[in-house]
Amino acid sequence: MHDVLSPGEGDGPEPAGALVAAARSVADRVLAPAAEDTDGAPIVPRSHLDALAAAGLFGLSCPPAARLPATREIFEALSGACGVTFFVWVQHHAPVRMLAGSANHALRDRHLPDLCSGRVLGGVAFAYLRRPGPPAVVTREVQGGYRIDGEAPWVTSWGLAGLYSVAARLDDRVLYFLKEAVASAQMRPSAPLALAAMGASSTVRLSFDGLFVPEDDLLVALDFEEWQARDRVATAWPNPAAFGIAATCIRLLAESAGDAAGALAEQVDDCRRRSYGLADTGRTDAAHLEAQVEARAESLALHLDLPAPIVGEMLEDIARDGLTDFPEPPELATEDEGEETASDEALKPAPGDREARRSAREDPRKGDEPTRVQDPQPRDAPGVAEEAGGKKDPASPETGRGEAPGEVRDGDEG
């Protein structure tokens, strides 16, 4: 979501109303009615993916790719119907885009038809590229290809996806490989991670121990600095999933609080219009990217209107109760380390407030507390340019623990 998900601009036929209508039909008939059951299931039902494939929605990024306005509408419709199904499906489009624009024609011809038809689901592993420090996954050249070592900490759709685009560092370059999802001594998945949400995404840690990849399976290679520059642009793009989820919330809210729903709808519509408008200018200068990030942050803030310290306390409660395992964040060193400012102290909830909120959450008379879901970044996060005829080096989306974001734009790793 990604972070996997800002859809790319395609040159497919316009209008693409049939695809949008098909997406809304699947969302209404298949995904939404089963969303609650799917969220608690061990894995996304294959029948959901089959319905999306039958509607032609696995081929959005296949030449000629669907145009951006239609893709945004499709993302909004599906994400608003079932978040976890969308999160799994959206990450498929990253390897498809990369493969469609790859100079490796033999690899493209071998796998693209199955990916575009939906016979094979694609997945991604790359969000760890954003982490500081030594690379999490590395590769080196060996006779006939490459050897991959390391661990991808957040890989979605294991057991569903048949192919993954896997990123690895080679000195100051990033290499992407297309690898079949077959467990072995050299590529070992963990058991599915126990997540507070998106449990049906079948997210695992994937370890690489001397995995050999033939040279023929190389998707693309680019300089790491170039990847970082493209990733900064990709992760600033608006995430259609945020607006799709918000639209569903507004519809549900309208059933009991019409005035509040109307007011929220105006905020969401304004944020949506500004976010897409900023992205559609095509500018990538620092000031413009900052404006896009601010608009994107606003779209996410509409989902959870709570102060940051309260959100932090909620996450601590989840970790304490053993619902998931959140790593401690690194401490920020300052010149006045150990001293708290008055504003910091003012933001901290008092112990009495904590107990009151905890009691309220545990009150059996109130319903389940909504869970905030990690947001995938839909655009091609790895930042490989698409080809239109001669476009090249598409990118892959993804989101990872402690790295997100995106989209899913298109969903760490997923």
Contacts in CASP RR format, 6 or more apart in sequence:
PFRMAT RR
TARGET T0000
AUTHOR 0000-0000-0000
METHOD contacts of the structure
MODEL  1
MHDVLSPGEGDGPEPAGALVAAARSVADRVLAPAAEDTDGAPIVPRSHLD
ALAAAGLFGLSCPPAARLPATREIFEALSGACGVTFFVWVQHHAPVRMLA
GSANHALRDRHLPDLCSGRVLGGVAFAYLRRPGPPAVVTREVQGGYRIDG
EAPWVTSWGLAGLYSVAARLDDRVLYFLKEAVASAQMRPSAPLALAAMGA
SSTVRLSFDGLFVPEDDLLVALDFEEWQARDRVATAWPNPAAFGIAATCI
RLLAESAGDAAGALAEQVDDCRRRSYGLADTGRTDAAHLEAQVEARAESL
ALHLDLPAPIVGEMLEDIARDGLTDFPEPPELATEDEGEETASDEALKPA
PGDREARRSAREDPRKGDEPTRVQDPQPRDAPGVAEEAGGKKDPASPETG
RGEAPGEVRDGDEG
1 87 0 8 1.000
1 90 0 8 1.000
1 91 0 8 1.000
1 239 0 8 1.000
1 241 0 8 1.000
1 374 0 8 1.000
1 375 0 8 1.000
1 376 0 8 1.000
1 377 0 8 1.000
1 378 0 8 1.000
1 397 0 8 1.000
1 398 0 8 1.000
1 399 0 8 1.000
1 404 0 8 1.000
1 405 0 8 1.000
1 406 0 8 1.000
1 407 0 8 1.000
1 408 0 8 1.000
1 409 0 8 1.000
1 410 0 8 1.000
1 411 0 8 1.000
1 414 0 8 1.000
2 90 0 8 1.000
2 91 0 8 1.000
2 94 0 8 1.000
2 124 0 8 1.000
2 127 0 8 1.000
2 376 0 8 1.000
2 377 0 8 1.000
2 378 0 8 1.000
2 379 0 8 1.000
2 381 0 8 1.000
2 397 0 8 1.000
2 398 0 8 1.000
2 399 0 8 1.000
2 404 0 8 1.000
2 405 0 8 1.000
2 406 0 8 1.000
2 407 0 8 1.000
2 408 0 8 1.000
2 409 0 8 1.000
2 410 0 8 1.000
2 411 0 8 1.000
2 412 0 8 1.000
2 414 0 8 1.000
3 127 0 8 1.000
3 235 0 8 1.000
3 375 0 8 1.000
3 376 0 8 1.000
3 377 0 8 1.000
3 381 0 8 1.000
3 397 0 8 1.000
3 398 0 8 1.000
3 399 0 8 1.000
3 400 0 8 1.000
3 403 0 8 1.000
3 404 0 8 1.000
3 405 0 8 1.000
3 406 0 8 1.000
3 407 0 8 1.000
3 408 0 8 1.000
3 409 0 8 1.000
3 411 0 8 1.000
3 412 0 8 1.000
4 87 0 8 1.000
4 90 0 8 1.000
4 91 0 8 1.000
4 94 0 8 1.000
4 124 0 8 1.000
4 376 0 8 1.000
4 377 0 8 1.000
4 378 0 8 1.000
4 381 0 8 1.000
4 396 0 8 1.000
4 397 0 8 1.000
4 398 0 8 1.000
4 399 0 8 1.000
4 406 0 8 1.000
4 407 0 8 1.000
4 408 0 8 1.000
4 409 0 8 1.000
4 410 0 8 1.000
4 411 0 8 1.000
4 412 0 8 1.000
4 414 0 8 1.000
5 75 0 8 1.000
5 90 0 8 1.000
5 239 0 8 1.000
5 240 0 8 1.000
5 241 0 8 1.000
5 376 0 8 1.000
5 377 0 8 1.000
5 378 0 8 1.000
5 379 0 8 1.000
5 397 0 8 1.000
5 406 0 8 1.000
5 407 0 8 1.000
5 408 0 8 1.000
5 409 0 8 1.000
5 410 0 8 1.000
5 411 0 8 1.000
6 234 0 8 1.000
6 237 0 8 1.000
6 238 0 8 1.000
6 239 0 8 1.000
6 240 0 8 1.000
6 279 0 8 1.000
6 377 0 8 1.000
6 378 0 8 1.000
6 379 0 8 1.000
6 380 0 8 1.000
6 407 0 8 1.000
6 409 0 8 1.000
6 410 0 8 1.000
7 60 0 8 1.000
7 66 0 8 1.000
7 68 0 8 1.000
7 71 0 8 1.000
7 72 0 8 1.000
7 75 0 8 1.000
7 93 0 8 1.000
7 240 0 8 1.000
7 378 0 8 1.000
7 379 0 8 1.000
7 409 0 8 1.000
7 410 0 8 1.000
8 61 0 8 1.000
8 65 0 8 1.000
8 68 0 8 1.000
8 71 0 8 1.000
8 97 0 8 1.000
8 379 0 8 1.000
8 380 0 8 1.000
8 386 0 8 1.000
9 65 0 8 1.000
9 67 0 8 1.000
9 68 0 8 1.000
9 386 0 8 1.000
10 64 0 8 1.000
10 65 0 8 1.000
10 66 0 8 1.000
10 67 0 8 1.000
10 68 0 8 1.000
10 71 0 8 1.000
10 386 0 8 1.000
10 388 0 8 1.000
11 64 0 8 1.000
11 65 0 8 1.000
11 67 0 8 1.000
11 388 0 8 1.000
12 64 0 8 1.000
12 65 0 8 1.000
12 66 0 8 1.000
12 67 0 8 1.000
13 64 0 8 1.000
14 67 0 8 1.000
14 70 0 8 1.000
15 70 0 8 1.000
16 66 0 8 1.000
16 67 0 8 1.000
16 70 0 8 1.000
17 70 0 8 1.000
19 55 0 8 1.000
19 56 0 8 1.000
19 57 0 8 1.000
19 60 0 8 1.000
19 66 0 8 1.000
19 70 0 8 1.000
19 74 0 8 1.000
20 70 0 8 1.000
20 73 0 8 1.000
20 74 0 8 1.000
20 77 0 8 1.000
22 55 0 8 1.000
22 56 0 8 1.000
22 57 0 8 1.000
23 55 0 8 1.000
23 57 0 8 1.000
23 73 0 8 1.000
23 74 0 8 1.000
23 77 0 8 1.000
23 78 0 8 1.000
24 77 0 8 1.000
25 55 0 8 1.000
26 51 0 8 1.000
26 52 0 8 1.000
26 55 0 8 1.000
26 57 0 8 1.000
26 78 0 8 1.000
26 81 0 8 1.000
27 77 0 8 1.000
27 78 0 8 1.000
27 80 0 8 1.000
27 81 0 8 1.000
27 82 0 8 1.000
28 81 0 8 1.000
29 51 0 8 1.000
30 47 0 8 1.000
30 48 0 8 1.000
30 51 0 8 1.000
31 38 0 8 1.000
31 48 0 8 1.000
31 51 0 8 1.000
31 78 0 8 1.000
31 81 0 8 1.000
31 82 0 8 1.000
31 85 0 8 1.000
31 86 0 8 1.000
32 80 0 8 1.000
32 81 0 8 1.000
32 82 0 8 1.000
34 45 0 8 1.000
34 48 0 8 1.000
34 82 0 8 1.000
35 81 0 8 1.000
35 82 0 8 1.000
35 83 0 8 1.000
35 85 0 8 1.000
38 44 0 8 1.000
38 45 0 8 1.000
38 48 0 8 1.000
38 82 0 8 1.000
38 84 0 8 1.000
38 85 0 8 1.000
38 200 0 8 1.000
39 82 0 8 1.000
39 83 0 8 1.000
39 84 0 8 1.000
39 197 0 8 1.000
39 198 0 8 1.000
39 199 0 8 1.000
39 200 0 8 1.000
40 199 0 8 1.000
40 200 0 8 1.000
41 200 0 8 1.000
42 192 0 8 1.000
42 199 0 8 1.000
42 200 0 8 1.000
42 202 0 8 1.000
43 159 0 8 1.000
43 160 0 8 1.000
43 192 0 8 1.000
43 200 0 8 1.000
43 202 0 8 1.000
44 84 0 8 1.000
44 85 0 8 1.000
44 88 0 8 1.000
44 160 0 8 1.000
44 200 0 8 1.000
44 201 0 8 1.000
44 202 0 8 1.000
46 160 0 8 1.000
48 82 0 8 1.000
48 85 0 8 1.000
49 85 0 8 1.000
49 88 0 8 1.000
49 89 0 8 1.000
49 118 0 8 1.000
49 121 0 8 1.000
49 160 0 8 1.000
52 58 0 8 1.000
52 78 0 8 1.000
52 85 0 8 1.000
52 89 0 8 1.000
53 117 0 8 1.000
53 118 0 8 1.000
53 119 0 8 1.000
57 74 0 8 1.000
57 78 0 8 1.000
57 89 0 8 1.000
58 89 0 8 1.000
58 92 0 8 1.000
58 96 0 8 1.000
58 115 0 8 1.000
58 116 0 8 1.000
58 117 0 8 1.000
58 118 0 8 1.000
58 121 0 8 1.000
59 66 0 8 1.000
59 93 0 8 1.000
59 96 0 8 1.000
59 115 0 8 1.000
59 116 0 8 1.000
59 117 0 8 1.000
59 118 0 8 1.000
60 66 0 8 1.000
60 71 0 8 1.000
60 74 0 8 1.000
60 93 0 8 1.000
61 93 0 8 1.000
61 96 0 8 1.000
61 97 0 8 1.000
61 100 0 8 1.000
61 394 0 8 1.000
62 96 0 8 1.000
62 100 0 8 1.000
62 112 0 8 1.000
62 115 0 8 1.000
62 116 0 8 1.000
63 100 0 8 1.000
63 389 0 8 1.000
65 97 0 8 1.000
65 100 0 8 1.000
65 386 0 8 1.000
66 74 0 8 1.000
68 280 0 8 1.000
71 240 0 8 1.000
72 240 0 8 1.000
72 276 0 8 1.000
73 240 0 8 1.000
75 86 0 8 1.000
75 90 0 8 1.000
75 240 0 8 1.000
75 241 0 8 1.000
75 244 0 8 1.000
75 378 0 8 1.000
76 240 0 8 1.000
76 241 0 8 1.000
76 243 0 8 1.000
76 244 0 8 1.000
76 247 0 8 1.000
77 244 0 8 1.000
78 85 0 8 1.000
78 86 0 8 1.000
78 89 0 8 1.000
78 90 0 8 1.000
79 86 0 8 1.000
79 90 0 8 1.000
79 240 0 8 1.000
79 241 0 8 1.000
79 244 0 8 1.000
79 245 0 8 1.000
80 86 0 8 1.000
80 241 0 8 1.000
80 244 0 8 1.000
80 245 0 8 1.000
80 247 0 8 1.000
80 248 0 8 1.000
81 248 0 8 1.000
83 198 0 8 1.000
83 241 0 8 1.000
83 245 0 8 1.000
83 373 0 8 1.000
84 198 0 8 1.000
84 199 0 8 1.000
84 200 0 8 1.000
84 201 0 8 1.000
86 241 0 8 1.000
87 156 0 8 1.000
87 198 0 8 1.000
87 201 0 8 1.000
87 376 0 8 1.000
87 408 0 8 1.000
87 411 0 8 1.000
87 414 0 8 1.000
88 121 0 8 1.000
88 156 0 8 1.000
88 157 0 8 1.000
88 160 0 8 1.000
88 201 0 8 1.000
88 202 0 8 1.000
89 121 0 8 1.000
90 241 0 8 1.000
90 376 0 8 1.000
90 378 0 8 1.000
90 397 0 8 1.000
90 407 0 8 1.000
90 408 0 8 1.000
90 409 0 8 1.000
90 410 0 8 1.000
90 411 0 8 1.000
91 122 0 8 1.000
91 123 0 8 1.000
91 124 0 8 1.000
91 156 0 8 1.000
91 157 0 8 1.000
91 376 0 8 1.000
91 396 0 8 1.000
91 397 0 8 1.000
91 398 0 8 1.000
91 408 0 8 1.000
91 410 0 8 1.000
91 411 0 8 1.000
91 414 0 8 1.000
92 115 0 8 1.000
92 121 0 8 1.000
92 122 0 8 1.000
92 123 0 8 1.000
92 161 0 8 1.000
93 397 0 8 1.000
93 410 0 8 1.000
94 123 0 8 1.000
94 124 0 8 1.000
94 165 0 8 1.000
94 380 0 8 1.000
94 381 0 8 1.000
94 382 0 8 1.000
94 394 0 8 1.000
94 395 0 8 1.000
94 396 0 8 1.000
94 397 0 8 1.000
94 398 0 8 1.000
94 410 0 8 1.000
94 411 0 8 1.000
95 115 0 8 1.000
95 122 0 8 1.000
95 123 0 8 1.000
95 124 0 8 1.000
95 163 0 8 1.000
95 164 0 8 1.000
95 165 0 8 1.000
95 178 0 8 1.000
95 219 0 8 1.000
95 396 0 8 1.000
96 112 0 8 1.000
96 115 0 8 1.000
96 116 0 8 1.000
96 122 0 8 1.000
97 380 0 8 1.000
97 384 0 8 1.000
97 386 0 8 1.000
97 394 0 8 1.000
97 395 0 8 1.000
97 396 0 8 1.000
98 165 0 8 1.000
98 176 0 8 1.000
98 219 0 8 1.000
98 220 0 8 1.000
98 380 0 8 1.000
98 382 0 8 1.000
98 384 0 8 1.000
98 393 0 8 1.000
98 394 0 8 1.000
98 395 0 8 1.000
98 396 0 8 1.000
99 107 0 8 1.000
99 108 0 8 1.000
99 111 0 8 1.000
99 112 0 8 1.000
99 115 0 8 1.000
99 165 0 8 1.000
99 178 0 8 1.000
99 219 0 8 1.000
99 394 0 8 1.000
100 108 0 8 1.000
100 112 0 8 1.000
100 386 0 8 1.000
100 387 0 8 1.000
100 394 0 8 1.000
101 108 0 8 1.000
101 386 0 8 1.000
101 387 0 8 1.000
101 390 0 8 1.000
101 391 0 8 1.000
101 392 0 8 1.000
101 393 0 8 1.000
101 394 0 8 1.000
102 108 0 8 1.000
102 219 0 8 1.000
102 220 0 8 1.000
102 392 0 8 1.000
102 393 0 8 1.000
102 394 0 8 1.000
103 220 0 8 1.000
103 392 0 8 1.000
104 216 0 8 1.000
104 218 0 8 1.000
104 219 0 8 1.000
104 220 0 8 1.000
106 216 0 8 1.000
107 178 0 8 1.000
107 216 0 8 1.000
107 217 0 8 1.000
107 218 0 8 1.000
107 219 0 8 1.000
111 120 0 8 1.000
111 163 0 8 1.000
111 178 0 8 1.000
114 120 0 8 1.000
115 122 0 8 1.000
115 163 0 8 1.000
120 161 0 8 1.000
120 162 0 8 1.000
120 163 0 8 1.000
121 157 0 8 1.000
121 160 0 8 1.000
121 161 0 8 1.000
121 162 0 8 1.000
121 163 0 8 1.000
122 157 0 8 1.000
122 161 0 8 1.000
122 162 0 8 1.000
122 163 0 8 1.000
122 164 0 8 1.000
122 165 0 8 1.000
123 155 0 8 1.000
123 156 0 8 1.000
123 157 0 8 1.000
123 161 0 8 1.000
123 162 0 8 1.000
123 163 0 8 1.000
123 164 0 8 1.000
123 165 0 8 1.000
123 414 0 8 1.000
124 155 0 8 1.000
124 156 0 8 1.000
124 164 0 8 1.000
124 165 0 8 1.000
124 396 0 8 1.000
124 397 0 8 1.000
124 398 0 8 1.000
124 411 0 8 1.000
124 413 0 8 1.000
124 414 0 8 1.000
125 137 0 8 1.000
125 152 0 8 1.000
125 155 0 8 1.000
125 164 0 8 1.000
125 165 0 8 1.000
125 166 0 8 1.000
125 167 0 8 1.000
125 206 0 8 1.000
125 398 0 8 1.000
125 413 0 8 1.000
125 414 0 8 1.000
126 165 0 8 1.000
126 166 0 8 1.000
126 167 0 8 1.000
126 176 0 8 1.000
126 381 0 8 1.000
126 382 0 8 1.000
126 396 0 8 1.000
126 398 0 8 1.000
126 413 0 8 1.000
127 154 0 8 1.000
127 381 0 8 1.000
127 398 0 8 1.000
127 399 0 8 1.000
127 400 0 8 1.000
127 403 0 8 1.000
127 404 0 8 1.000
127 412 0 8 1.000
127 413 0 8 1.000
127 414 0 8 1.000
128 135 0 8 1.000
128 136 0 8 1.000
128 137 0 8 1.000
128 152 0 8 1.000
128 153 0 8 1.000
128 154 0 8 1.000
128 167 0 8 1.000
128 400 0 8 1.000
128 403 0 8 1.000
128 412 0 8 1.000
128 413 0 8 1.000
129 135 0 8 1.000
129 167 0 8 1.000
129 169 0 8 1.000
129 174 0 8 1.000
129 224 0 8 1.000
129 227 0 8 1.000
129 231 0 8 1.000
129 382 0 8 1.000
130 231 0 8 1.000
130 403 0 8 1.000
131 403 0 8 1.000
135 168 0 8 1.000
135 169 0 8 1.000
136 150 0 8 1.000
136 151 0 8 1.000
136 152 0 8 1.000
136 153 0 8 1.000
137 148 0 8 1.000
137 149 0 8 1.000
137 150 0 8 1.000
137 151 0 8 1.000
137 152 0 8 1.000
137 166 0 8 1.000
137 167 0 8 1.000
137 168 0 8 1.000
137 169 0 8 1.000
137 208 0 8 1.000
138 148 0 8 1.000
138 149 0 8 1.000
138 150 0 8 1.000
138 168 0 8 1.000
138 169 0 8 1.000
138 170 0 8 1.000
139 146 0 8 1.000
139 147 0 8 1.000
139 148 0 8 1.000
139 149 0 8 1.000
139 168 0 8 1.000
139 169 0 8 1.000
139 170 0 8 1.000
139 175 0 8 1.000
139 177 0 8 1.000
139 213 0 8 1.000
140 146 0 8 1.000
140 147 0 8 1.000
140 170 0 8 1.000
141 170 0 8 1.000
142 212 0 8 1.000
144 214 0 8 1.000
144 215 0 8 1.000
145 212 0 8 1.000
145 213 0 8 1.000
145 214 0 8 1.000
145 215 0 8 1.000
145 218 0 8 1.000
146 168 0 8 1.000
146 170 0 8 1.000
146 175 0 8 1.000
146 177 0 8 1.000
146 212 0 8 1.000
146 213 0 8 1.000
146 215 0 8 1.000
146 218 0 8 1.000
147 210 0 8 1.000
147 211 0 8 1.000
147 212 0 8 1.000
147 213 0 8 1.000
148 166 0 8 1.000
148 168 0 8 1.000
148 177 0 8 1.000
148 208 0 8 1.000
148 210 0 8 1.000
148 211 0 8 1.000
148 213 0 8 1.000
149 208 0 8 1.000
149 209 0 8 1.000
149 210 0 8 1.000
149 211 0 8 1.000
150 207 0 8 1.000
150 208 0 8 1.000
150 209 0 8 1.000
151 205 0 8 1.000
151 206 0 8 1.000
151 207 0 8 1.000
151 208 0 8 1.000
152 166 0 8 1.000
152 205 0 8 1.000
152 206 0 8 1.000
152 208 0 8 1.000
152 413 0 8 1.000
153 205 0 8 1.000
153 400 0 8 1.000
153 401 0 8 1.000
153 412 0 8 1.000
153 413 0 8 1.000
154 203 0 8 1.000
154 205 0 8 1.000
154 399 0 8 1.000
154 400 0 8 1.000
154 401 0 8 1.000
154 403 0 8 1.000
154 412 0 8 1.000
154 413 0 8 1.000
154 414 0 8 1.000
155 164 0 8 1.000
155 189 0 8 1.000
155 203 0 8 1.000
155 204 0 8 1.000
155 205 0 8 1.000
155 206 0 8 1.000
155 412 0 8 1.000
155 413 0 8 1.000
155 414 0 8 1.000
156 201 0 8 1.000
156 202 0 8 1.000
156 203 0 8 1.000
156 398 0 8 1.000
156 411 0 8 1.000
156 412 0 8 1.000
156 413 0 8 1.000
156 414 0 8 1.000
157 201 0 8 1.000
157 202 0 8 1.000
157 203 0 8 1.000
157 414 0 8 1.000
158 181 0 8 1.000
158 189 0 8 1.000
158 192 0 8 1.000
158 202 0 8 1.000
158 203 0 8 1.000
158 204 0 8 1.000
158 206 0 8 1.000
159 181 0 8 1.000
159 202 0 8 1.000
160 202 0 8 1.000
161 181 0 8 1.000
162 180 0 8 1.000
162 181 0 8 1.000
163 178 0 8 1.000
163 179 0 8 1.000
163 180 0 8 1.000
163 181 0 8 1.000
164 178 0 8 1.000
164 179 0 8 1.000
164 180 0 8 1.000
164 181 0 8 1.000
165 176 0 8 1.000
165 177 0 8 1.000
165 178 0 8 1.000
165 179 0 8 1.000
165 219 0 8 1.000
165 396 0 8 1.000
166 176 0 8 1.000
166 177 0 8 1.000
166 178 0 8 1.000
166 179 0 8 1.000
167 174 0 8 1.000
167 175 0 8 1.000
167 176 0 8 1.000
167 382 0 8 1.000
167 396 0 8 1.000
168 174 0 8 1.000
168 175 0 8 1.000
168 177 0 8 1.000
169 175 0 8 1.000
169 224 0 8 1.000
170 221 0 8 1.000
172 223 0 8 1.000
172 224 0 8 1.000
172 225 0 8 1.000
173 221 0 8 1.000
173 222 0 8 1.000
173 223 0 8 1.000
173 224 0 8 1.000
174 221 0 8 1.000
174 222 0 8 1.000
174 223 0 8 1.000
174 224 0 8 1.000
174 227 0 8 1.000
174 382 0 8 1.000
175 218 0 8 1.000
175 220 0 8 1.000
175 221 0 8 1.000
176 218 0 8 1.000
176 219 0 8 1.000
176 220 0 8 1.000
176 221 0 8 1.000
176 382 0 8 1.000
176 384 0 8 1.000
176 396 0 8 1.000
177 213 0 8 1.000
177 217 0 8 1.000
177 218 0 8 1.000
177 219 0 8 1.000
178 217 0 8 1.000
178 219 0 8 1.000
179 187 0 8 1.000
179 211 0 8 1.000
179 213 0 8 1.000
179 217 0 8 1.000
183 189 0 8 1.000
184 211 0 8 1.000
185 209 0 8 1.000
186 208 0 8 1.000
186 209 0 8 1.000
186 210 0 8 1.000
186 211 0 8 1.000
186 212 0 8 1.000
187 206 0 8 1.000
187 207 0 8 1.000
187 208 0 8 1.000
187 209 0 8 1.000
187 211 0 8 1.000
188 206 0 8 1.000
188 207 0 8 1.000
188 209 0 8 1.000
189 204 0 8 1.000
189 205 0 8 1.000
189 206 0 8 1.000
189 207 0 8 1.000
190 204 0 8 1.000
190 205 0 8 1.000
190 206 0 8 1.000
190 207 0 8 1.000
191 204 0 8 1.000
192 199 0 8 1.000
192 202 0 8 1.000
192 203 0 8 1.000
192 204 0 8 1.000
193 199 0 8 1.000
193 203 0 8 1.000
193 204 0 8 1.000
193 205 0 8 1.000
193 324 0 8 1.000
194 323 0 8 1.000
194 324 0 8 1.000
194 325 0 8 1.000
195 201 0 8 1.000
195 203 0 8 1.000
195 324 0 8 1.000
196 318 0 8 1.000
196 323 0 8 1.000
196 324 0 8 1.000
196 371 0 8 1.000
197 371 0 8 1.000
197 372 0 8 1.000
197 373 0 8 1.000
197 374 0 8 1.000
198 373 0 8 1.000
198 374 0 8 1.000
201 414 0 8 1.000
203 414 0 8 1.000
220 384 0 8 1.000
220 392 0 8 1.000
220 393 0 8 1.000
222 384 0 8 1.000
222 393 0 8 1.000
227 382 0 8 1.000
227 383 0 8 1.000
230 382 0 8 1.000
230 383 0 8 1.000
230 384 0 8 1.000
230 385 0 8 1.000
230 395 0 8 1.000
231 381 0 8 1.000
231 382 0 8 1.000
231 383 0 8 1.000
232 289 0 8 1.000
233 284 0 8 1.000
233 289 0 8 1.000
233 383 0 8 1.000
234 377 0 8 1.000
234 379 0 8 1.000
234 380 0 8 1.000
234 381 0 8 1.000
234 382 0 8 1.000
234 383 0 8 1.000
234 395 0 8 1.000
234 409 0 8 1.000
235 377 0 8 1.000
235 379 0 8 1.000
235 381 0 8 1.000
235 405 0 8 1.000
235 406 0 8 1.000
235 407 0 8 1.000
235 409 0 8 1.000
236 289 0 8 1.000
236 292 0 8 1.000
236 293 0 8 1.000
236 296 0 8 1.000
237 279 0 8 1.000
237 292 0 8 1.000
237 296 0 8 1.000
237 377 0 8 1.000
237 378 0 8 1.000
237 379 0 8 1.000
237 409 0 8 1.000
238 272 0 8 1.000
238 275 0 8 1.000
238 276 0 8 1.000
238 278 0 8 1.000
238 279 0 8 1.000
238 292 0 8 1.000
238 295 0 8 1.000
238 296 0 8 1.000
238 299 0 8 1.000
239 296 0 8 1.000
239 299 0 8 1.000
239 300 0 8 1.000
239 375 0 8 1.000
239 376 0 8 1.000
239 377 0 8 1.000
239 378 0 8 1.000
239 406 0 8 1.000
239 407 0 8 1.000
239 408 0 8 1.000
239 409 0 8 1.000
240 378 0 8 1.000
241 375 0 8 1.000
241 376 0 8 1.000
241 378 0 8 1.000
241 407 0 8 1.000
241 408 0 8 1.000
242 296 0 8 1.000
242 299 0 8 1.000
242 300 0 8 1.000
242 302 0 8 1.000
242 303 0 8 1.000
242 375 0 8 1.000
243 268 0 8 1.000
243 271 0 8 1.000
243 272 0 8 1.000
243 299 0 8 1.000
245 303 0 8 1.000
245 373 0 8 1.000
246 264 0 8 1.000
246 268 0 8 1.000
246 299 0 8 1.000
246 302 0 8 1.000
246 303 0 8 1.000
247 268 0 8 1.000
249 264 0 8 1.000
249 303 0 8 1.000
250 261 0 8 1.000
250 262 0 8 1.000
250 264 0 8 1.000
250 265 0 8 1.000
250 268 0 8 1.000
251 261 0 8 1.000
253 260 0 8 1.000
253 261 0 8 1.000
253 264 0 8 1.000
254 261 0 8 1.000
254 262 0 8 1.000
264 302 0 8 1.000
267 302 0 8 1.000
268 299 0 8 1.000
268 302 0 8 1.000
271 295 0 8 1.000
271 298 0 8 1.000
271 299 0 8 1.000
271 302 0 8 1.000
272 299 0 8 1.000
274 295 0 8 1.000
275 292 0 8 1.000
275 295 0 8 1.000
275 296 0 8 1.000
275 298 0 8 1.000
275 299 0 8 1.000
278 288 0 8 1.000
278 291 0 8 1.000
278 292 0 8 1.000
278 295 0 8 1.000
279 292 0 8 1.000
281 288 0 8 1.000
300 375 0 8 1.000
303 372 0 8 1.000
304 311 0 8 1.000
304 372 0 8 1.000
307 347 0 8 1.000
308 347 0 8 1.000
309 347 0 8 1.000
309 348 0 8 1.000
309 349 0 8 1.000
310 349 0 8 1.000
310 357 0 8 1.000
311 372 0 8 1.000
313 349 0 8 1.000
313 354 0 8 1.000
313 357 0 8 1.000
315 326 0 8 1.000
316 326 0 8 1.000
317 358 0 8 1.000
317 361 0 8 1.000
318 324 0 8 1.000
318 326 0 8 1.000
319 325 0 8 1.000
319 326 0 8 1.000
327 401 0 8 1.000
327 402 0 8 1.000
349 357 0 8 1.000
360 366 0 8 1.000
361 369 0 8 1.000
374 399 0 8 1.000
374 400 0 8 1.000
374 404 0 8 1.000
374 405 0 8 1.000
374 406 0 8 1.000
374 408 0 8 1.000
375 399 0 8 1.000
375 404 0 8 1.000
375 405 0 8 1.000
375 406 0 8 1.000
375 407 0 8 1.000
375 408 0 8 1.000
376 397 0 8 1.000
376 398 0 8 1.000
376 399 0 8 1.000
376 404 0 8 1.000
376 405 0 8 1.000
376 406 0 8 1.000
376 407 0 8 1.000
376 408 0 8 1.000
376 409 0 8 1.000
376 410 0 8 1.000
376 411 0 8 1.000
376 414 0 8 1.000
377 397 0 8 1.000
377 398 0 8 1.000
377 399 0 8 1.000
377 404 0 8 1.000
377 405 0 8 1.000
377 406 0 8 1.000
377 407 0 8 1.000
377 408 0 8 1.000
377 409 0 8 1.000
377 410 0 8 1.000
377 411 0 8 1.000
378 397 0 8 1.000
378 406 0 8 1.000
378 407 0 8 1.000
378 408 0 8 1.000
378 409 0 8 1.000
378 410 0 8 1.000
378 411 0 8 1.000
379 395 0 8 1.000
379 397 0 8 1.000
379 407 0 8 1.000
379 409 0 8 1.000
379 410 0 8 1.000
380 386 0 8 1.000
380 394 0 8 1.000
380 395 0 8 1.000
380 396 0 8 1.000
380 397 0 8 1.000
380 409 0 8 1.000
380 410 0 8 1.000
381 395 0 8 1.000
381 396 0 8 1.000
381 397 0 8 1.000
381 398 0 8 1.000
381 406 0 8 1.000
381 407 0 8 1.000
381 409 0 8 1.000
381 410 0 8 1.000
381 411 0 8 1.000
382 395 0 8 1.000
382 396 0 8 1.000
382 397 0 8 1.000
382 398 0 8 1.000
383 393 0 8 1.000
383 394 0 8 1.000
383 395 0 8 1.000
383 396 0 8 1.000
384 392 0 8 1.000
384 393 0 8 1.000
384 394 0 8 1.000
384 395 0 8 1.000
384 396 0 8 1.000
385 391 0 8 1.000
385 392 0 8 1.000
385 393 0 8 1.000
385 394 0 8 1.000
385 395 0 8 1.000
386 392 0 8 1.000
386 393 0 8 1.000
386 394 0 8 1.000
386 395 0 8 1.000
387 393 0 8 1.000
387 394 0 8 1.000
396 410 0 8 1.000
397 406 0 8 1.000
397 407 0 8 1.000
397 408 0 8 1.000
397 409 0 8 1.000
397 410 0 8 1.000
397 411 0 8 1.000
397 414 0 8 1.000
398 406 0 8 1.000
398 407 0 8 1.000
398 408 0 8 1.000
398 410 0 8 1.000
398 411 0 8 1.000
398 412 0 8 1.000
398 413 0 8 1.000
398 414 0 8 1.000
399 405 0 8 1.000
399 406 0 8 1.000
399 407 0 8 1.000
399 408 0 8 1.000
399 411 0 8 1.000
399 412 0 8 1.000
399 413 0 8 1.000
399 414 0 8 1.000
400 412 0 8 1.000
400 413 0 8 1.000
400 414 0 8 1.000
401 412 0 8 1.000
403 412 0 8 1.000
404 412 0 8 1.000
405 411 0 8 1.000
405 412 0 8 1.000
408 414 0 8 1.000
END
